[in-house]
Protein backbone atom coordinates (compact mmCIF):
# COMPACT_ATOMS: atom_id res chain seq x y z
CA UNK A 1 0.00 0.00 0.00
CA UNK A 2 1.51 3.30 -1.05
CA UNK A 3 1.83 6.37 1.15
CA UNK A 4 -0.73 8.25 -0.94
CA UNK A 5 -3.40 5.58 -0.54
CA UNK A 6 -2.75 5.39 3.24
CA UNK A 7 -3.15 9.15 3.56
CA UNK A 8 -6.34 8.97 1.52
CA UNK A 9 -7.69 6.24 3.82
CA UNK A 10 -7.01 8.30 6.93
CA UNK A 11 -8.71 11.31 5.38
CA UNK A 12 -11.76 9.19 4.58
CA UNK A 13 -11.84 7.79 8.12
CA UNK A 14 -11.71 11.28 9.61
CA UNK A 15 -14.55 12.47 7.40
CA UNK A 16 -16.71 9.54 8.58
CA UNK A 17 -16.03 10.43 12.21
CA UNK A 18 -14.09 7.21 12.92
CA UNK A 19 -11.94 7.65 16.01
CA UNK A 20 -9.34 5.61 17.82
CA UNK A 21 -10.65 3.43 20.65
CA UNK A 22 -10.18 5.06 24.05
CA UNK A 23 -8.04 3.39 26.72
CA UNK A 24 -9.86 2.40 29.89
CA UNK A 25 -7.88 2.15 33.12
CA UNK A 26 -8.90 0.78 36.49
CA UNK A 27 -7.05 1.40 39.73
CA UNK A 28 -7.04 2.67 43.30
CA UNK A 29 -7.15 6.33 44.32
CA UNK A 30 -3.99 7.03 46.31
CA UNK A 31 -4.19 10.82 46.58
CA UNK A 32 -6.59 13.71 46.08
CA UNK A 33 -4.41 16.05 44.01
CA UNK A 34 -6.00 19.48 44.07
CA UNK A 35 -9.50 20.44 42.99
CA UNK A 36 -11.30 17.92 40.70
CA UNK A 37 -8.21 15.73 40.38
CA UNK A 38 -7.37 12.30 41.79
CA UNK A 39 -4.18 10.28 41.48
CA UNK A 40 -4.96 6.68 40.50
CA UNK A 41 -2.46 3.84 40.89
CA UNK A 42 -2.84 1.22 38.15
CA UNK A 43 -1.25 -2.19 38.65
CA UNK A 44 -0.57 -4.57 35.77
CA UNK A 45 1.05 -7.97 35.76
CA UNK A 46 3.70 -8.68 33.14
CA UNK A 47 5.75 -11.75 32.37
CA UNK A 48 9.46 -11.09 32.94
CA UNK A 49 11.32 -11.58 29.62
CA UNK A 50 14.25 -13.54 31.04
CA UNK A 51 12.97 -15.22 34.20
CA UNK A 52 9.41 -15.94 32.98
CA UNK A 53 7.94 -14.92 36.30
CA UNK A 54 4.91 -12.68 36.69
CA UNK A 55 5.98 -9.30 38.07
CA UNK A 56 3.88 -6.29 39.03
CA UNK A 57 4.29 -2.97 37.26
CA UNK A 58 2.74 0.22 38.62
CA UNK A 59 1.91 3.57 37.08
CA UNK A 60 0.14 6.62 38.46
CA UNK A 61 -2.34 8.59 36.35
CA UNK A 62 -4.06 11.89 37.08
CA UNK A 63 -7.81 11.53 36.59
CA UNK A 64 -10.34 14.35 36.21
CA UNK A 65 -13.11 14.04 38.81
CA UNK A 66 -15.71 16.65 37.86
CA UNK A 67 -17.93 16.24 40.95
CA UNK A 68 -15.14 15.67 43.51
CA UNK A 69 -16.76 12.39 44.58
CA UNK A 70 -13.69 10.16 44.95
CA UNK A 71 -11.81 9.52 48.18
CA UNK A 72 -8.52 7.82 48.97
CA UNK A 73 -8.92 4.04 48.78
CA UNK A 74 -11.72 4.01 46.17
CA UNK A 75 -11.40 1.63 43.23
CA UNK A 76 -12.29 3.62 40.09
CA UNK A 77 -12.51 3.29 36.32
CA UNK A 78 -11.40 6.09 33.99
CA UNK A 79 -11.45 6.61 30.24
CA UNK A 80 -8.95 8.43 28.05
CA UNK A 81 -9.94 11.88 26.79
CA UNK A 82 -8.30 14.95 25.31
CA UNK A 83 -5.49 16.43 27.42
CA UNK A 84 -7.01 18.50 30.22
CA UNK A 85 -3.65 19.70 31.52
CA UNK A 86 0.02 18.87 31.16
CA UNK A 87 -0.33 15.48 32.89
CA UNK A 88 -4.09 14.86 33.01
CA UNK A 89 -5.73 13.01 30.09
CA UNK A 90 -8.26 10.67 31.77
CA UNK A 91 -11.86 11.28 32.92
CA UNK A 92 -13.52 9.45 35.79
CA UNK A 93 -16.15 7.01 34.51
CA UNK A 94 -17.35 5.28 37.64
CA UNK A 95 -16.50 4.40 41.21
CA UNK A 96 -16.40 0.61 41.27
CA UNK A 97 -15.91 0.22 45.03
CA UNK A 98 -15.84 2.76 47.84
CA UNK A 99 -12.78 2.77 50.08
CA UNK A 100 -12.85 2.94 53.85
CA UNK A 101 -13.83 6.44 55.01
CA UNK A 102 -11.78 8.13 57.64
C-alpha positions as CSV (number, residue, x, y, z in Angstrom):
1,X,0.0,0.0,0.0
2,X,1.5,3.3,-1.1
3,X,1.8,6.4,1.2
4,X,-0.7,8.3,-0.9
5,X,-3.4,5.6,-0.5
6,X,-2.7,5.4,3.2
7,X,-3.1,9.1,3.6
8,X,-6.3,9.0,1.5
9,X,-7.7,6.2,3.8
10,X,-7.0,8.3,6.9
11,X,-8.7,11.3,5.4
12,X,-11.8,9.2,4.6
13,X,-11.8,7.8,8.1
14,X,-11.7,11.3,9.6
15,X,-14.5,12.5,7.4
16,X,-16.7,9.5,8.6
17,X,-16.0,10.4,12.2
18,X,-14.1,7.2,12.9
19,X,-11.9,7.7,16.0
20,X,-9.3,5.6,17.8
21,X,-10.6,3.4,20.7
22,X,-10.2,5.1,24.1
23,X,-8.0,3.4,26.7
24,X,-9.9,2.4,29.9
25,X,-7.9,2.1,33.1
26,X,-8.9,0.8,36.5
27,X,-7.1,1.4,39.7
28,X,-7.0,2.7,43.3
29,X,-7.1,6.3,44.3
30,X,-4.0,7.0,46.3
31,X,-4.2,10.8,46.6
32,X,-6.6,13.7,46.1
33,X,-4.4,16.0,44.0
34,X,-6.0,19.5,44.1
35,X,-9.5,20.4,43.0
36,X,-11.3,17.9,40.7
37,X,-8.2,15.7,40.4
38,X,-7.4,12.3,41.8
39,X,-4.2,10.3,41.5
40,X,-5.0,6.7,40.5
41,X,-2.5,3.8,40.9
42,X,-2.8,1.2,38.2
43,X,-1.3,-2.2,38.7
44,X,-0.6,-4.6,35.8
45,X,1.0,-8.0,35.8
46,X,3.7,-8.7,33.1
47,X,5.8,-11.8,32.4
48,X,9.5,-11.1,32.9
49,X,11.3,-11.6,29.6
50,X,14.3,-13.5,31.0
51,X,13.0,-15.2,34.2
52,X,9.4,-15.9,33.0
53,X,7.9,-14.9,36.3
54,X,4.9,-12.7,36.7
55,X,6.0,-9.3,38.1
56,X,3.9,-6.3,39.0
57,X,4.3,-3.0,37.3
58,X,2.7,0.2,38.6
59,X,1.9,3.6,37.1
60,X,0.1,6.6,38.5
61,X,-2.3,8.6,36.4
62,X,-4.1,11.9,37.1
63,X,-7.8,11.5,36.6
64,X,-10.3,14.3,36.2
65,X,-13.1,14.0,38.8
66,X,-15.7,16.7,37.9
67,X,-17.9,16.2,40.9
68,X,-15.1,15.7,43.5
69,X,-16.8,12.4,44.6
70,X,-13.7,10.2,45.0
71,X,-11.8,9.5,48.2
72,X,-8.5,7.8,49.0
73,X,-8.9,4.0,48.8
74,X,-11.7,4.0,46.2
75,X,-11.4,1.6,43.2
76,X,-12.3,3.6,40.1
77,X,-12.5,3.3,36.3
78,X,-11.4,6.1,34.0
79,X,-11.5,6.6,30.2
80,X,-9.0,8.4,28.0
81,X,-9.9,11.9,26.8
82,X,-8.3,15.0,25.3
83,X,-5.5,16.4,27.4
84,X,-7.0,18.5,30.2
85,X,-3.6,19.7,31.5
86,X,0.0,18.9,31.2
87,X,-0.3,15.5,32.9
88,X,-4.1,14.9,33.0
89,X,-5.7,13.0,30.1
90,X,-8.3,10.7,31.8
91,X,-11.9,11.3,32.9
92,X,-13.5,9.4,35.8
93,X,-16.1,7.0,34.5
94,X,-17.4,5.3,37.6
95,X,-16.5,4.4,41.2
96,X,-16.4,0.6,41.3
97,X,-15.9,0.2,45.0
98,X,-15.8,2.8,47.8
99,X,-12.8,2.8,50.1
100,X,-12.9,2.9,53.8
101,X,-13.8,6.4,55.0
102,X,-11.8,8.1,57.6
